Structures are given as C-alpha cells and as structure tokens.
Amino acid sequence: MSAANIIDSLAKLGIVPSLPKNTTNTSNGTSLHSPLVDTLLASAGLGATSPLVQIALFIYTRLSDHLGIDPSLLLTLFGVLWSLKYFVSQVQTYVGDVIERYLMCSITVSGDDDMYNHLMEWLSKNPKLNNNRFLTAQTVWSGPWEDELDEEGELKDDKNDLFWTDAGGETRYLNFSNQAARTAPRFVPALGSTTFWHQRTYFRLRRSKETVVSVGWGKSTKDQEEIRIFCYGRSIMPLKKLLSEAKMQFFHDTHQKTTIYRPRQKENRREHWSMWQQVARRPVRPMDTVVLADQEKQEVLADINEYLHPATPRWYASRGIPLRRGYLFYGPPGTGKTSFSFALAGVFGIDIYVISLQDATISEEDLSVLFTKLPRRCIVLLEDIDTAGLRRASDEDEQEDVVGKTVDEKEKGVGTKEEAIVVNGDAEKTVENQDKKKEKKSKAKKWDTDTSDSDSDSDEKSKRKKKRSRKTTRRKDTRLIAPEAISLSGLLNAIDGVASHEGRVLILTTNKPENLDEALVRPGRVDRQVAFTNASSAQAEELFQRMYESRRSRQQLVKGAQKAKSTVEAIGPYLVDADGGGPLTPEELKKIAAKFGQLVPEQVFSPAEIQGFLLKRKKDPRKALEEAVSWIEATLKQKEAKSKVVTVQ
C-alpha cells in the first residue's frame, strides 16, 4: 500500500484532514505553501503528486497550524545558526592558535621521559585538579613500604585499616582480602585540555595520545602520550618553576629509598630513554646492618666519596686518566656482598643498575649501549660474574679442538681407562671388547688386501671427505649453541673501551674469584678488592644485638600500636618478650648478645644463616639464646654430611 492511500484512508476516518489534490491554487495562481518549499521541490525534481511530498506537506501544514509560524523560517534559522557555529569555531581556533603562538609559552613532556611520571604524580596530588569535571582514574599499586604509616611515621590508628580472621584456634590473623578495595584510585587529568590556577598563574594543560607505527621489518604500533603545558606571557619561568616543584616533590617522597633498574625487553629498547626500566624502590639500607669490618667499610666509603666528588673529573682529565672506578666483592654465599652494594647506594643517594650477563636477550652491542645510557653517577652491579661463562676466543678454539679429538678417538675405538670404566662398569669387559674389535679389524685388513688398489683409493678419499664434514659440522654446532652470548672481549670493551661510559661505580660480585680471568680483574678495571667471610663471634654478637635493639622506627611502631589495642598482638613483640619476661633493658640485651656470640664458632656460619635463625625467633631473644646450641649442632652435622635438608630451623 502506498503512502498516498494511507493518507486518504486516514482522512476518510477523520483522523487527519484531507489534503487538496493540487497544492497550487489554480484560480489565483498562488501557492498554499511558501516559495522556499516550491524551490526545494523543484530542485529535488519531485512532483506534487509524489507520496513523499504529500507526507512532507502534511507535516508542514500541521506545524504551521499549531505554531502559527512558517516552518520554512525555522529551517532557515537552523541553517543560519549552524553556519554561525561553524564560523565561530573556525574563528576561535584561529584566534586560539594566534594567542598560543604569540601570547603564551609552552613546555612539552613526552610520555617516555621520567619527567612525565613526576608531573603526573604532582597533578594527582593537586587538590584543585582533583575537583575538575573531567578526570581519569588509575589503579594505584602500592609497594610493601608504602601507605602503612602516617605522616609522623606512626601506625595508622583507624580501626578499618586492619582486619582479622580466625583459623580455627584462639589466635587471630591479619586478613588483606579487601585491601585493594580500600585503596583509593589516583585521579589525573583526562585526555584533552584542562585549566587550573597555581601560585596566581593561570595554566592550561593539554594531554594527548597518538599511535606511532614503526617503519621497517616487523612493524609494530606504540601508544605515545605527551603533556603540553601553557601559560600566558612571554616568560617561560612559571612553567619551569612548576616542573621543578613537581620534580622536587617526587624526589622528596623517594629521597630515603634506593631505586633499582634493569634493562627493558629487547623490543622496547629502541629509544635511548627507554633502555632501562625501574623494577623496585626499596628503603635505604643502613650501613651498620652490613656485616663487614669497620676499617674495610670506612676505606671503601672514603674511596667512593673521593671518586664522586665534583672536583674529581677535572683532576682525572688533567692527568689523562679515565674517570672509572671498579670494585670486586668476593666471598662465600650469604656474606653480604649485594647488601653492601645497596648500603653504598643508600649512603651516597644514587641508584643501582643491575645487568645479568646470562640474559639471552642482551648481546654485546646491547651491553655497550646500556653502559652508554647510564646516568652521571650510579652503581652498576654485575652479580655472580664467575657463572657468566666468559671465555677468550682462543679458549673456545682450544675447546673445539679438544672436543674434535675426543670425538675422533671415540669413533676410532680409542679411549682411556677411565672412559672404559665409566661406560662399561668393568675394565675386563672393555679389554675383551677391544680385542674383538682388533680381530675384526685384522680380518677386514686381510680382505682389503685382496681388493684392488682403485677401491682402496676411493675409500680413502671418502673417509677424508667424511672427516672434513665432521669437523665443519662440529665447529658450526659449537658456535650455534649460544649465538647471543657475551664474550670476555665484549664485556671488557663495554667496561673500559674507547666509547665506554665514565663516572659510574662498577661492582662485580663472585663466590669464586680464582675462576675469573686476569684481564677482568687487572688494575684499571677493578681498583679495589673486598673480601667477605663467614661471621666471626663478634659479628654474630653484633647481628643478635641489632636484631632485638629498640631502634627509632620500631619505637614509633609500638607507639602507634598503643593507640590501637588490636595491633599490639602484631607489633608489640618487637620489644616485648613473648614468654612474659618483660621488655629487655639495653644492659640485659648486651649480655644475652655476648653469650650468643660465644656460642657461635668462628668463620663457620654466614651472616645470612645467623640472620635466618634469629628471624624465626624475632619476638623472643631469650628463646633464641636457649635454642642456639641445638641449632648450631644440627647445622654443623648438616654441613659435615653435605646435606641440604635442614633438621633444626
């Protein structure tokens, strides 16, 4: 059914008025609608009898009857307003560009730069921006050292901060299932433009994101963010002060922490500012917590302090000496080599950059670039350098020759007595097998003498070809085992090559210094060697006293625990004896520590072993002293038996 038939049927029922058959009055030649409608119909090429035209005319007449205005005027007004809006937006864009270019200053911060994180942290803590109408919420992942204490360093006394659960007994245990729900998100400005006032200056912030496609083999996309800040005037100093304030606030929150960096993933090392990524931020470790002779500590501290002095580079340059300093920390496992490195970083307020030479994604070229992208003052830590498998090129060739000889000997049936015993488990059987092989060979020789000389020549040629093919395949296989492995020459070039980085402190740690190459530990690459040994009786006493002494931070914990009675059970044992003996005085603690030191034998246990024993009894020093004898006896038996099973912990 057509639209015209529908309208006619509705008109017959009296629902809508009937439309005239001709929309134009033939008597006087005037139109029933405005000339604008006639123009639109003529330009569209539609006749008056078209169903669509009749529906449009019906709507047109109904609007004119109810509103009392010509609807064409509304259409004209709408077109004028739309054109005016477009014109105003274009003028506004042009005027805004002119103002930004000639009347404003701006600074752009890329999302790959560390300053971007500093600025976003500052913006999230600005109360004026937090009340903005357009914000972006971000999940906050707090570390183990954050959001546990208030501004005064005391435990929060809010009853909702700690939740407890039952495990079937009388003791209640902490429950952190709703910790993520109670952590408030971080609010930062949304993508687009944001305005705010700061120190009587009007700022405009524009945050944008765009997708960058890498050109070349293996195309990949990456979201690139940036922030652009504007301020009115010809001076850029307000913007510099704002960024300086954001940076100072960030480092004020982290000045008592040490930041650890590691190389980024291989596909993310394209830009120079993204070679390293932050993996952890830990509180500064006090130097007195490292078990090492005081004289050795002071000598290393004085040496690094002189090296990091601002006047040192000029002194080195005037004498033509490379500005580098290297240290080798060696000793048994658990003696504090890495701990001393962290303590040094905390004393001088510098960061630690850790490189693993066993990382398959780091090639020699990557290692050189990583060293060149280090900051001016930092600590580069290479742990367990003896297990990195560094070898000279000559050693690799010799090893290939040895492997080739052994393979040839095995193919010929020639072996040592030890190989015969290991393979067969019985020397007599191996001798019999060798005799049988000799008999077979003698028979084969007799048969070969009967054959022609041409056959023997062809066999010799084929054997030579097989030997050559075996040698080439052996060399290829040995070289394809670790194509990305770092050689000794590659490491040495990265440490003190022509284009190597200067101003850093290099620390190498090893458990077996005798396995290191002489070229790696020569003067100029390793300037000082520090020996770490197992704990002596005096050091064991120092460890015991440090474990149970009442430091300032622990006093603050107990003070905060007194405000909330529910936390005394968890925090109080740091200073209170679990057996009800009461808190220890400094004199009593010193006596107990001296007795513990007398029980520990000299140079037998590592500081890590002693600390692990005390940590399991950190609430009760008297109990630790009572159980020390049984633990020492059990551990000595375990060491004698070379067993890894611990009987007493």
Secondary structure, 3 states (H helix, E strand, C coil): CCHHHHHHHHHHCCCCCCCCCCCECCCCCCECCCHHHHHHHHHHCCCCCCHHHHHHHHHHHHHHHHHCCCHHHHHHHHHHHHHHHHHHHHHHHHHHHHHHHHCEEEEEEECCCHHHHHHHHHHHCCHHHHCCCCEEEECCCCCCCCCCECCCCCECCCCCCCEEEECCCCCEEEECCCHHHHCCCEEEECCEEEEEEECCEEEEEEEEEEEEECCCCCCCEEEEEEEEEEEECCCCHHHHHHHHHHHHHHHHHHCCEEEEEEECCHHHCCCHHHCEEEEEEEECCCHHHCCCCHHHHHHHHHHHHHHCCCCHHHHHHHCCCCCCEEEEEECCCCCCHHHHHHHHHHHHCCCEEECCCCCCCCCHHHHHHHHHCCCCCCEEEECCHHHCCCCCHHHHHHHHHHHHHHHHHHHHCCCCHHHHHHHHCCHHHHHHHHHHHHHHHHHHHHHHHHCCHHHHHHHHHHHHHHHHHHHHHHHHHHHCCCCCCCCHHHHHHHHHCCCCCCCCEEEEEECCHHHCCCCCCCCCCCCEEEECCCCCHHHHHHHHHHHHCCCHHHHHHHHHHHHCHHHHHHHHHHCCCCCCCCCCCHHHHHHHHHHHHHHCCCCCCCHHHHHHHHHCCCCCHHHHHHCHHHHHHHHHHHHHHCCCCCCCC
